[in-house]
Amino acid sequence: MVRKHERLATVWAAGVAGVVFALLMAAVIVLVRTALPGGADGEDVADPGQRGAVRTALALLPFAGIAFLWFMGALREQAGAGEDRFVSTVFLGSGLVFVATLFAAAAAAGSVLEENQQSSGFGRHLAYTLLTTYAMRMAAVFVITTSTIGRRLGVLPRPLVVFGYLAGLTLLVIGANVPWSELIFPAWALVLSLNILRRGRAPAGRPAAPA
């Protein structure tokens, strides 16, 4: 009975952390894309509204990173001893690098806000590239490995596995070339988290969804 309650707590933690991360990450991407509609090669962030949007995104990023770490840890705990060592290593590595890249992008963007307009070009370009290109590439690897683990363990429904592979490949190939494509990652995280929460509420002894 104790182990059952512990498992339900882990499922709940993974689902809630995933939902929180998805919403925060989506908000960050929308704020950044709105403040920098021209991307890394656009104009300097001189408008007070744009600078306010970037500041809000920077304030949300650390919480998004923390929620993602919690989400990742809860997912790994659910996999348990059944996970493949190679795939789980890639899963863990891509997730950690993703968070590190997020924080690096936040640090670079924060320095841009303190610079004058003549010297902020490099910092803006660095922050934008880290967030929309490198972080999304790591997100793609994370999505693909998570889908692989879910497929091998039979804990994810087949449509969600297919969606994960398509989302990962899209993020990996397209990157920042298509505006707003970064929203695919939080959308996947939200769908996965809602599926986890739904499975956690399923009656004991009956699977919530087919593997």
Secondary structure, 3 states (H helix, E strand, C coil): CHHHHHHHHHHHHHHHHHHHHHHHHHHHHHHHHHHCCCHHHCCCCCCHHHHHHHHHHHHHHHHHHHHHHHHHHHHHHHHHHHCCHHHHHHHHHHHHHHHHHHHHHHHHHHHHHHCCHHHCHHHHHHHHHHHHHHHHHHHHHHHHHHHHHHHHHCCCCHHHHHHHHHHHHHHHHHHHHCCCHHHHHHHHHHHHHHHHHHHHCCCCCCCCCCC
